[in-house]
Amino acid sequence: MIDFKNLHKKFGKLVVLNGLDLNIKEGGIFAILGPNGSGKTTLIKCLLGMVIPNEGSIAYKGKSVLRKWDYRNDLNYLPQIANFPPNLTVVELIEMVKNLRPKQSYEQDLIKLFGLTDSLQKKLGNLSGGTKQKVNIVLTFMFDSNLIILDEPTNGLDPIALIHLKELILREKAKGKTILITTHIMSFVDEMADEIVFILDGKIYFKGSVDALKKQTNNDNLEHAIANLIAKQYA
Amino acid sequence: MLKILKYSFYDLMRSRWSYVYFLFYLLLGFVLLFLNNDVNKAVITLMNIIIVLTPLIGTIFGVMYYYNSREFTELLLAQPINRKKIFMGQFLGISISLTLSLVLGLGIPFMLYGLFKSTAIFNFGLLLVVGSFLNFIFVALSYNIALSTENKIKGFGYAILMWLFLAVIYDGVFLISLVMFDEYPLDKFSLIATMFNPIDLSRILILLKLDISALLGYTGAVFRKFFGTNLGMMLSMSILILWVLIPVVRMNLKLKNKDF
């Protein structure tokens, strides 16, 4: 479904993506992991068209996405930091995003699920970080798209919201959606991910199921298995 | 693009600063008109204020809006919209809301004063047109600076420096060079130098209309001698349009390869 080929990206002298090849098939939850600064967010932003790669190609459903924008109607993206215009109210923001996408939306259930009904008329500038993240999640999941990209979705969420988020992700997976997640919370990965993509030094270092990773590193604990992967590189 | 424009505009119209700006002009208009009792003098005083203040406010609002809405812009960039449209929408949203503050803030006192019956209406109208141009120009320039500068503090610094340069330093350097090269023919040099500064250009445009030769200064006098009043006004107006268009084109070129 998504095909990255020979992707290169430099920021000044810093090489972030160094000839990365990755193929992601349709359906399932893919966790994109890697140490800080390994290029996870850059990879996602390349797919979204926010970062323009120096070299290489990205295809979504067989079509190149570089410098295009209409393909984004078929994907939902949850950005890492939820910072919205402080003067708009929650309901206005939701209306605005709905307005921008020519698509059916299902926000009512999500608003109830995350207990945002009372916050709808509040200005976004007055909301706490966790509540903003909930709004962020509503904005992401209210559209029915084939690809869902979540950048650190658990940031600032309380335990109940986290449970709801997990349910939401599993529900989308059951519908056959493809879900890309970046996170540093290994228990979340262990619980949710079908496949792990491990990025190191701008290349794919490991790609496979959680079990395969545990087997390969001889480690039953995912956190340690990942640490093991990174440590190998340091050695 | 219209949707983005609508929301940027709406967002700004609800921020406290738009009202402070609007009230400032409102107060200024009332004070100048009702204490002065001479519309022409009021227009000149207003010109002196507008020519320095609108660029400053345009610059600050432009940079501030860009940096403050960066994360939100990222959210928009992930939506199925062309990125050019996002930034053009924001640019127009800021420029139009600032222009509205200016036009309403000054327009209301002038209307109450009975401006429509006086002959100063054209002078006043021109003042508002030039003020609006300066808004669009400086928002576009500051957006260019912000787009090219990742660091917020640096971007802010560059933008303020740009304003300071065009509003104050440029004139100083210009004057010094006129004195230094006293013995050479400077007509053409000063004509061209004026066109490279939208603030100078606006000043000359208004003074040409007001026909106050004493205030025209060297460049103004050369300008009038060279082009005559009407041609001079047309020319300076078209250069002001270029001053809006060139930064906008540059903005779009920059956007093509910009990473967010």
Interface residues (C-beta under 8 A of the other chain):
Chain A: F11 K45 L48 G49 M50 V51 I52 R67 W69 D70 Y71 R72 N73 L75 Y77 P79 I81 A82 N83 F84 P85 N87 L88 M96 V97 N99 L100 R101 P102 L139
Chain B: K3 Y7 Y10 D11 L12 R14 S15 S69 R70 E71 F72 E74 L75 L76 L77 A78 Q79 P80 I81 N82 R83 K256 N257 K258 D259 F260
